[in-house]
Amino acid sequence: MLKSTWQGKKTFKAQSKFGHDIISDAPIESGGDDNGPSPVELMLSGLAGCTGIDVTNLMKERLAKVTKLEITVDDEREDTTSRAVRHVTLTFDVEGEVDLKKLKRSITLSVEKYCTVAHSLKATIEPKLIFNGHEESL
């Protein structure tokens, strides 16, 4: 269970079942105080974290010589009142020595099979990989 409590204006403080506090807010231009990420930013951060955890779990000891693992999330929104996220591009930027075939498989498995956040979104999720500075097909 997660409980979210209004803190004033558009700021909410949620507490996870493990006791972690999470602040969400709207930017100043939307009437908030910009005290934290927006709810959509938190959702996209959750997607990056979920797929990242999956990839590190699947790769395990194969990550010993990885010097960089960053996940960039770009989203496209619907042109409607809700501005729902319709497409997400996840770019995995990885540097170091790692089995490229297993890395690609881990990313694909995360998005297609394991990541709860990915499976909870209605948006199309497109994974990409940049390995040692070069874009690789998955």
N, C-alpha and C positions, 0 to 999 in steps of 0.2 A: 504494500500500500504506500502511496505517496500522498502527502497532504500539502496543499498550497494555500498560503495565507496572505491576504491583501495587506500591503505595507503602506498604502497611500498612493494617490494618483494612479499610475499604471504599473507599479512595482508589486511583484509577488515573490514571496519566499517559500520555496518548496523544501520539504525535508523527506529524503529517501528513507526506505525501510531500514537502511543501515546507518541512518543518522547524519547523512551528508546534506548540507544546506546548498540550495541552488537558487540563485536570484535571477529573475527575468524581468525585463522592463521594455518599454518602448523608447525609441530615440526622442530627443527633445522636440524635433520638428513634428512628431506624432503625438505630442502631449505628455510624454514621459519625462523621466529625469535621467535616462541613459545610465541607470545604476547597474546594468548587466545586459547580457545578450537578449535579443528578442526570442520569443518562443520558437520561431522558425529557425533561427540560428542554433538554438539548443537542439532542435530536432535534427538538423543537418550535422551538428557536432556529434550527436548520438549515432548517426549513421557512420560517420568517419571512425568513431571509437569502436563501434560494433564490428565493422569490417576489419579494422586494424587488429583488434583482439583476435578475431578469427584467423587472420593471416599469421599472426605471431604464434597462435596455438598450433596451427597446421604445419608451420615451418620449424618450430621448436629450436633445436640445436643448430639447425642450418642457418640461423641468423647470426652466429658468432662473429662472422666477418663482415656484417652489414654495418656501414658507417653512417647511413642516412635512410630513414623511412618516414616520409611525410605524405600525408593524404590531403589533397586539396579538393574541396567540394564546391562545384559551381551548379547553381540551380536556375531553371527557367520557370517563370510563373505564368499562369493563365491570365488573360486580360479580362478578368471578371472582378466582381466586388470582393470575393474571397481571396483572390490572388493565390489560388492553390498551386503548389509546386507540381509541375507536370513532367519535368525532365531533370534528372540529376546526373552530372558527370563527376565521377570519382577518379581523380588522378593520383596514382600511387607513384611517388618519386623515390626510387630506391637506388642506393649506391653501395658498392662493395662487391665482395665475392659471394655469390649465392647461385644455386642451381636455378637457372632462368626458367626452365620447363616446370619445375616444382613451384616456383614463385607464381607463375602465370596460373597454374592449376589452383593454387591456394586462393588467389584473388577471385577467380571464377567460382569456385566452390562457396566462398563466403557470400558473394552477391546472389548466386542462384539457389543455394541450399541452406546455409547456416544462419545468416544474419537476421535476427528477429526484427530489427528496425527496418531493414530493406524489405522484408516481407510484409511489414505493417503499412508501408507507404503505397499509395496508388500510382505514384510517379514511375516513369520509366527510368531505370538506373543503368547508366552506361559506364562500366569500368574501363580505365586506361592505365597503361604502365609506361613510365619513363625509367629505364634501367641504365645506370651509369651515363646519364645524359642523352640517351637515345630512346625515342618512342618505339615501343614494341607492340605488336598485335597480340591479343590474348587468344 
